[in-house]
Amino acid sequence: MPLRPVCSPPSNTAGKTFRWGLLVLFATTGLTAAGQKGNNKPGAVLGMPDDTAKVLALSDLCFAYRRLDADSARRFGEAALHLARKLRFLRGEAQALNDLAILRIDRSDYTAADSLLRHSLALRTQLHDSAGMAAVHNKLGIIHQARFMLEEALEEDLKALAIYERTGPPSHEATLLNNIAILQFNLQRPQEALATHQRAAAIREQIGDGAGLAASYGNMANVEAKMGDTAAAVGHYERAIGYFRSEGLRAELAVQLNNLAGIRAGQGRLEEAAAAYSEALSIRNAANDRKGIASSLIGLGGTRLRQGRMGEAGNLLHQGLALSRQVDARSEQLQALLDLARLHARQDHGDSSFFFHQAYAALKDSVFNADMAARLAQAETRFETEKKERRIQMQRAEIAELERRSEHRKRWLVTLAGGIAALVLGGLLLLQVQRRKARARHDAAIIREREAGVRGVLEATENERKRMARELHDGIGQQVSGLKFRIREIASKANAGLPVPPATLKEAMALADDVGRDVRDIAHDLMPRSLEELGLAAATGDMLRRTLDSAGINHEMLQLGMEKRLAPEMEVGAYRIAQELVQNTVKHAQAKQVNLQLLRRRDHLVLIYEDDGRGFTATDGDQGIGLRNIRERVHALQGQCTIGNGDLQGMQATVRLPVSTASN
């Protein structure tokens, strides 16, 4: 059973650092249980009678159009799925689900892709389709890898490998070994990864798979370059390039040229890197490989940037950024944004550089970490320092010119007049320097405050994600496992013709109820239904009851003028602010009583929150993540807030949010 064609994306360079994340994350090859040619024309396929052959032909079109027109591919896949279900053609339904999942993977919609693949896996298991099951395990591994769940991805690929080792063919076994090696590499096991790639290469050489062997050379080169053995890496890249060039495999040739270009750029051999990127770009333009074109454009643009060819670099990077946005290629977008920020920084375009840095940070929020934050802060600090130094140099030049003129005038002025002039100039200079220093300190404080706010929001978001993951794994995951065992026990007794004990059924139903309740609780935490259906006041009251009653804290809530609904973003923002304040009280305040007021006053919403807890101490300051989150939310809603100790004891917070243009 043949493999579907795969085009592994290239690596680019950023400075002298080889961009391994881009290459390794997406280089995993997808396997399929049934070869799909995709040579049928849409008109001919749509005119076929509604039978199983049409289902498979529609699936072929879905796969064939995935790179050319994703929307058309989706329509073909959905038509195949609908017809397969109408005909009760399980194999066709499984294939259509598989192809639709591939489209979702291409768009990074991994949740939907996971659901489609697991449905397909259930059908293939029912059909005893071992090859199809292996292909689905492989794609589930790709999804886990894209989510950085590398151990889970490795587990799925090992399941697929076990099937192919038992049933064949060797080509699929070699491909799975390639995937496993990539995962080992991402798990920081380069020696294991290299050995596994060598196993795959040996199988491919044994079966005469020249293209696969050349691909293995390229993968081995990736690992060797990461291990610092660039000589071996270049040798393997060149062997792969030689084979693909001789066989006319231009798409694969472009991949290896792009990867070799990354190595050459990392070595500082920029002309060779530019030549390789240019050749790869030419091939990809001819093939209309839009994602590949974007990658090569961005790689070539980064190389031109390092060569100091700023105009050409800017054009290439902007073209690559626009195209990568069209195909939703996130990694390429990140590299383009980062290189554009560097380009504008080198051109002294501070505002533009900061704009592209902000766009880069916003796109990377899901994987943002402290290291990247530190690098961004360092870049901004260097930029501000360089800007200050340039200002000082300009001031010195101006002073030198004034001194020259002063010396000229001294010949015509008396000594006293010259001395007074020099004193005045010195005083003005000192005043100007002091003013600039004060402005610089003010600007730096604003930047630090904004950075702290952004880091706080990101840290809180990541903590919330971790909490949700723990609840899903420790709570719902365990309950679903228990439910699965109960269902398996019931099925076993039913298949054996034995009566099912009522207690077992009762336990299964109880587990199902628990799962449903926990899912509703999680959904309520993410977006309370009462907020959407009843509005801010009702949802806030419900939140106070649920949170404070369980903590043993009394509470009162007063609302005035809240009969009309506010804009959704205003209600969500105010609700989250109140939620942060309540969580702060529960966690830190040791309070007995909470009072909350929601008041609609003309064009403002006012939220007043008080507790009788311990209040703020001198060491608390403004460092709490929760309080920073509140200030960031208020700032985003263009409001104002004051948070401090009450007149007698405890904490008091007052939030004013403008609603004149946002209310319904």
N, C-alpha and C positions, 0 to 999 in steps of 0.2 A: 504494500500500500504506500503510494508515494507521499512525500512531504509537501506541504504547502510552501510556496516560496517565501523567504524571509529576507528582509533587507535590514541588516544590523546598522544602527545609526552610528555616525562617526563621533570621534572625540575632537574637542577643540583645545586650545591652550588659553590659559589666563596667566599672563606673565610667564614664569618658567615652570608653572605647576601644571602637570598633565591632568586633564579633567576626567578622572576615572569614574566618578559617579554617573556621568552621562552615558559613558560607554557601557559600563557593566550593568546598570539598572535595566536597560531596555534590550540588551543583546540576547537575552534568553529566547530560544527558538520555540515557536509554537508548533505542536504536532497535531495531526488530524487523523481520524480513523479512516476516512474515505477521501481519495484524491478528487479535487475539483478543478476542472479545466477552465471553466468560465469563458469558453469560446462562443457560446450561443449568443445571438443577438436578441436584445430585449423584445423587439417586435415579434420575432418568431416564437420566443418562449411564451409570451403572453397570449399568443394565438393557439397554443397547444390545448388539447382537451384536458379537463381537470382529472388527472390521474397521478399516480406516484411518480412517473417520469417527469411531469411538470414540477412536482415538489422539488425533486433533486436539481432540475434545471434552474429553478428560481433560487435555490440555495447557492448554486454555482455563480449566478449573477450577483448575489449578495456579496460573496467573497471577492469576486472579480472587481466590483465597483468600490470596494472599501477605501482604496487609496485615491480613486478618481473622483467619486461623488458620494460622500458618506450618506447624504439624505436619500439618494436613489438606492444605495445599498440597503439602507434600513427598510425602505418600502418593499424591496424584493424579498428581504428576509421575513418581514411580517406577513407578506402574501404567502410565502412558503409555509410558515407556521400555521396560518389560518387554514390553508388547504390540507395540510397534513392532519390537522385535528378533525377537519370535516371528513376526511377519508379514513380516519383512525389508523393512519400510517405512522407507527411508533418510531421506526428508524428515521423517517423523514422529519418527524417532529423533533427528535433528538438532534438531528443535523441542523435544522433551522435555529433551534435554541442555541446551539454551539456557535453558529455564524453571527447571530445577533449579539451574543456575548463578546465575540471578537470586536465588533463595532463599539461596544461599550468600553472595552479595554482600550481601544484606540483613542477614545474620548476621555479616558481616565475616570469613567463612571464605574468604579470598582464594585460598589455595593450592588448595583443592578446586574453587572456581569457575573458576580458571585452567585446571585439568585438564579440567573438563567443557567449557569453551568451546573449547579447542583440539581436543578430539575432535569437537565440533560443526563447527568450521571445516574439519576434514579431510573430513567428510561433505559439507558444502556445496560445498567445492572439487570433490569427486568428482562432485557433481550439477550443477556449473557454475552454481550459484545465486549470482549476483553480489550481489543485494540481501541475501541471508542472510550472505554473507561480510562485507559492509560492516557489518551489524548486529553480528556477532561481533567485528570489529575495534574497533567502538565500545565494546563492553562490556569488551574487554581493556584498552582505554584507561582505562575507569573503574577497573578493578582496579589498574592501574599508578598511577593518580592517588591512590587510597586508600593505596597503599604509599609515597607521596611519590616515586615514580619518574616525575617529570613529563615529562622528555624522552622517555622510552619511551611514556608515554601520548599525548603529542603525535604521535609517529611512528605509533601505531596509528590515531589519529583522522584523520591525513592520508591514510592508506591508505583509510579509509572514505570520506573526502571525494572522493578521486580517482575512486572507483567511482560515487558519486552525481552528480558533475559529468558523468560520461560517460553514465550510464543514467537519471538522475533518480530520483525526482521532486524538484522544487525544494524542497518542504517538508522532505525529508530533508537536502538540501544546507544549508538554513538552520539546521537543528538541529545538524548537524556543525560549522558555523561558530560556533554558540553554544558548543559544547563546546570547540572550539579556543580561542576567546576566553577561556574560563575558565582553561584551562591557561596561556595567555600571561599572564594576570593572576597566577596562582600563581608563574610564573617571573619575576615582577617586571618585566613588560613592559606596564604599564598602557596606554600609548598604543596599542600594537599591539592589545591586547585591546579597547579602545574602538572602534578602526577595524573590527575583525572583527565585533563586535556590530552596528555600523552596517551592515555588509554583509548580515548576517543579517536585520536589520530591513527593509532595502530589498527583499530577496527576498520577505519575508512581506507587505510592503505591496503589492508587485506582484501577488502571487497571491491577494490578498484574505484572507489568514490573520489575522483580527483578533486571535484569542487568541494566536497566535504573536507578532504584533507587540507586543501588550501585555506578553508575557513578555520580549521583547527590551528593551522600555522598562525593565522591572524589572532586567534584567541590566546595562544601560547605567548605571542608577542605582547599582548596586553598585560599578562601577568608578569612577564620578564621585565617589561618597562617599569612596572610598579615596584619590582624588587630591586631596581637600579641597574639591571643588566641590559643597558640600552643597546649594546652591540648585538647581543643575541636577539633582542626584540626587532631591531632593524633588519637583521638577517631573515627572520621569519616573515616580517611584513613584505620584504622584497620577494621572497619565494611565493607568497600568496599573490602578490601583484603580478609576478611573472606568469603564474598559471592563469589567472583570470584574464590577463591581457591576451595571452595566446589563444584562449578558448573563446574570446569575444564576449565574456560575461561582464558586461559593462557596469551593471548595477553593483555587483560584488566588487568589481575593480574600484568603483568610486568609494565604497566603504573603506577598503584598505588604504587607498590614497589619502583619504581624510584622516585615518588613524596615523599613518606615517607622517602626515603633515603636522599632527600634534606633537610627535616626537621631535621632528626637526625644529619646530618652533621652540620647544622646551630646551633644545640644545643651542638655541641662538642662531641657527642656520635659517634665517628668515627668508632668503630668496628661494631656497629649496622648499621650505614650507609653503610659501606663496604659490610656487609652481604646482605643487601637489594639490593644494586647495583649488587652484584654478582649473586643473584637469578634472578633478572630481565634480566641480561646479558645472563644467561643460557637459559632462556625461549626464548629470542629473537634470539639467535643463532640457536635454534632448529627450529624456524619459518622462519629463513632467512630474518628477518625484518631488513634490512641493516641500515635504518635510526635509528631505535630503538637501534640496536647494537652500532652504533656510539655514541648515546646519553649516553647509559649505560657505554661504555668504557671510555668516557670522564668524566662522573660523578665519576666512580670508580678511574680513574687516579687522579682527583682532590683530592679525599679523601686520596689516598695513598701519595700524595704530602704533605698534611697537617699532615700525620702520620710520615713524614720524610723518607718514603721508596722510595728514589729517583729513583733507577733503575727501579723498577716496575712501578712507576708513569710515567716515560718517555716512557716506552714501550706501556703502555695503551693509553697514550695521542697521541703518534704517530700513533698507529693503528686507534684510533678514528678519528684523523684528516684526515688520508688517506681515510677512508671509508666515512666520511662526505663530502669530496670533490667529491668522486665518485657519491654520491646521491645528490650533490648540496644542502646540508643542511647548510645554511649560519650561523644560530645561533650556531649550534654545532661547526662549524669551528672557530667561534669567541672565544667560550669558550676554545677550545683546544689550540688555539694560545696564548691566554692570560695565561693559566696555564703553557704552555711550557716556556713562557717568565719568569714567576715567578720561575719555576723550575731551569732554567739556572742562574737566578739571585742568587738564594740560593746556587748554586754550584760555584759561582764566575766566570761564563762563560759570561763575559760582552758582547763580540761580538755576541754570540748566543742569549743572552737575547734581545739585541737591534734588531737583525734580526727578531725575532718573534714578538717583539713589532711593528716593521715596517709593517710586514705582517698583523698583526691585524688591524693597523690603515688604511692600504690600503683597506682591505675588508670592513671596517665599514665606508668608506667615505660618503656614502649616509645618514648615521644617525649620523655622527660625530658632536659633540657639544662641547661647551666651557668647560663643566664639565669634559668630558673625556680627553680633551686636558690638563686640569690642573692636572688630576690624573696621566696621562702619564708623564708630566713634573716633578711631585713630585717623581714618581718612579725613573726617570732618575737622578734627583737630589740626592735622597737617595743613589742610586747606586754609583754615582760619589763620594759622601761624604764618603760612606763606603770604597770605593777603596782608597781614599786619606788617610783615617784613617789607613787602613792596610799598606799602604806605609810608613806612619809615624812610625807605630809600628815596621816595618821591619828596618827602619833607626835607631830607638832607640835601637833595639837589636844589630845592627851592631856597633853602637856607644859604647854600653855597653861592647861588646867584645873588641873593640879597647882600651877602657879605662882599661879593665882588663890587656890587654897585656902591655899597657903603664905603669901601676902600677908595673908590673913585671920588666919592663925595668928600671924603676926609681931606683930600688935597685942597678943597675949596671951602671947607668949614673949619671953624676954630676947634681946638681940642675939646673944649667943654661940650660943644654941640655934637661932635662925633661920639663922645662918651655917653651922652644922654640917648642918642639914637641906638647905640649898641645895647644900652640897658633896656630900652623899650622893646627892641627886637628879642632880647633874651627872655623878657617877661612874657611876651606874646607866645614865644615858642614853648615855654614851660606850661602856660595855660592850655595851649593847643594839645600838647602831649598828655596832660592830665585829663582833658576832656576825652581824648581818644581812648585812653586807658579805661576810663569809667565806662565809656560806651562798649568797649570790648568785654569788660567784666559783665556788663548787663546782658550782652548778646550771649556770652558763654553760659550765664545762669539760665537764660531762657532755653537754650539748647539742652542743657543738662536736665532741666525740669521736663521738657517734652520727651527726652529719651527715657527718663525714669518712668514717665507715664506710659509710654509705649511698651517698655519692658514689663511694667506691672500688668498691663492688659494681656500681653502675650503669655506671661507666666500664669496669670489667673486662668486664661483660656486653656493652657496646657494642663494645669492642675484639674480643671473641670473635665477635660478629656480623659485624664488618667482615672479620675473618680468614676466616670461613666464606664470606662473599660473594666475597672475592678468590679463594679456592680453587675455588669453584663457577664463577666467571667465567673465571679464567685457566687453570684446569685442566680441569675437566669441560666447561665451555662450549666451550673450544677443541677438546677431543677429540670432543665431539658434533658440532661443525661439520665437523671432518675426517671423521668417520664419515658424516655426511650427504653430503659430496661423494663419498666412495667409493661409497655406496649409489646416489647419482644416476648415477655413472659406470657401475656395474654394471647399473642399470635401463636406461640408455641403450643399452648394448651388447645387453642382452637384448631390448629392443624392436626393435632393428635386426637381430636374428637373428645377431649376432656372438658368437663365444665369449668368455667372460669369463676373462681371464688369472688363473691361480691366484694370482699374486703380489698382484693386486688384492683377491681374496677373503681372502687371508692378512692383508693390511694392514687390511681392514675388521674381521676377527675380532680382530686384535691391538688395534685401537682400542676395540672393544667390551669386550674383556677389561680394558683400561686403565680405561675408564669404570667398569666394575663394581668393579674393585679400589679406585679412588679413592672411589667411593660408600661401599664397605664401610669404608674408612679414616675417612671423615667420620662415618659412623654410629658407628664404634667410639669416636671422640673424644667424640661427644655422650653416648653411654651404652654403655660396653664390654659386650659380650655375656657376657664371662666374669664380670663383676660380678653380672649377673642370674642366670646359670646356676650358677656355681661358688662365689660368695661373695666377701667382702671380701679375704681373704688371697690367694686365687688371682689375683684381678683386680689387686691391688696388686703382686704379684710379676711378673705379665705387664707391667704398666705400667713397672716398674723396668727390666726387660729391654729393652723397646722403646725407652725414652727414654735410658737411661744407656749401653747398648751402642753406640748410634749416636753418642753424644757421647764415647766412649772413656773412660768413668768406671767403675771397678770398683764392685761393690756386693755387700752381704750382707743377707739378710733372715732374721729369726728370728720365728717365730710360736709362741704358747703359749696353749692353751685356746680355740682358734678353731674347734673342731670344729662347734659349733652356729652356725647362721645368725643374724644380727642382723636387726632390722627394716629394711626397704628404705631408709627415710630416713636411718637411722643408717649403713648401709653406704655409701650415696651420699655423705653428708657426710664420713665418714672418708676415703673414696677421694679426694674432691676436695681435702681438706686435704693428704693425702700428695702428690697431684699438684702442688699449689701449691708445696710444699716442694721437690720434685724440680725443678720449673721454675726456682725461685729459684737452686738450686745450679747448674743448667746455664747459666743466663744470667749469673750474677754471681759465683759462688764461686771459679771456677778450681780446682775440687777434683779429686782423683784417686781418692777412695774415699768411698762412701756406705754407712752402716749404718742399717737400719730394723728396729724391733722392734714387733710387734703382740701385745699381751698382754691376755687376758681375765681380770680379777681380780674375782671375785664380781660386784658390781653395777657395775663400771666397765670400759670399754675404754681401754687405755693405748697410745698411739702415741709411740714414742721415735725421733727422727730425728737423725742426726749426719752431718756431712761434715768433710773436712779442708781446706776452702778457706780463703779469706782472713778469714772471719768478718765481724763488724760493726765499722765504724769509728765514731768520734765523730760524724761527719756523717751517718751513715745514719739514726739515730733510728728512729721508727716510721712513716716516711712512705711506705714502699714499698706500692704498691697490692696486690701479692700478699700481703704480711704482713697488711695490713688486711683483706683478704678472708678469710684464715685466722681472724683473731680474730672477724670477723663470723659465720663459719660455726660456730665453737666457741660463741659466744654464743647463736646460734639453737638449738643442740643442748643448751644449758644446761650446757656443760662449762667446763673451765679449760685455759689454755695458758700456757706460759712459753717464750719464744724469746730466745736470747742466744748469747754465745760459749761454746765448750766449755772444759773445764779446761785443755787444752793449746793447741788451735788449732781453727779452723773454727767452724761454727754447730752449736748443739744446741737442739732443740725437743722439748718434752714436752707431750702433749695427753691430758687425761683427760675421757672422755665417759661420762655415766651411761647404763646400758643395762638397769637393773632392770625398767623398765616397758615397754621397747621391744623386748626380745629375743624371738625366736620360740622 
